[in-house]
Amino acid sequence: MEFSDIREFESDTSGGKLKFRMMDLENGALVLITDSPAFKLGLSAVAIPPGQGRNEPTSSGLFTMGLGSTLVRTIAEKVAAYLNKTCMIVVHVAQMDRAVMVDIISALKSNLVE
């Protein structure tokens, strides 16, 4: 079954092949990212785009600790700014580091920004 509000794509990164699933919602977007055969819960963040007196996106992490929190929040903030709407990101990647974060942002930008 296919839905017009769900997009899927894959990208080769420094950490291996990643799968992406994006759901356009009426009031935002949900993006799932994994290096596993199936999507899983993982590091998560919600971000709102800049606006109403804020020059930068604002985010909050869920299920995150340490560096992972910063990385997933950065991804969520970038996507919220690209789409200009609230975005939730869920990332389940075994070797999440700054290089993989940059690859993820690049893959998302090339598939989201027209």
Buried (B, 14 or more C-beta within 10 A) or exposed (E): EEEEEEBEEEBEBEBEEBBBBBBBEEEBBBBBBBBEEEBEEBBBBBBBBBEEEEEEBBBEBBBBEEEBBBBBBBBBBBBBBBBEBBBBBBBBBEEBBEEBBBBBBEBBEEBBEE
